[in-house]
Amino acid sequence: MLEKATFAAGCFWGVEDNFSRVRGVVSTKVGYTGGSMENPGYYDVATGKTGHAESIEILFDPEIVSYEELLEVFWSIHDPTTLNKQGPDIGTQYRSAIFYHDENQKENALNSKKRQEESKQYINSIKTEIVPADIFYPAEEYHQKYFEKLRGR
């Protein structure tokens, strides 16, 4: 039975590209979640006024890749110590967040964050939110598999 994971770690193009390469990830979809506006579009979210984060929704086979392994990928692909910023992208829509779908994911996410903090690999404190998953609004088609499209796949 497939499970769902939802993460925000900056611009969703790169996040999707990284997760789509993980063995056991069956599908990825980029979109918006964590805000108050219904059915937001890219230009709505880009204002920073909707409360949504650019996010990725992942369907994965837990017999091949565990949620804990997906969390390790999440931590490795972005800087969780910057508030509302990843690289040149600045705004609440680029925040670091783990949107859990059940209590097991919540517990794993909290434990994973604690291990990251205890590892002392970061100079600054981790700013990643760990919050319940909310409605996920898929982004426009031209955002889906963006880097694959650029590579001509």
ABEGO torsion letter per residue (X at the ends): XBBBBBBBAEBAAAAAAAAAABBGBABBBBBBBGBABBGBBAAAAAAGAAGBBBBBBBBBBAAABBAAAAAAAAAAABBAABBGBBEABBEAAABBBBBBABAAAAAAAAAAAAAAAAAGABABBBABBBBBBBBBBBBBAAABGAAAAAAGX
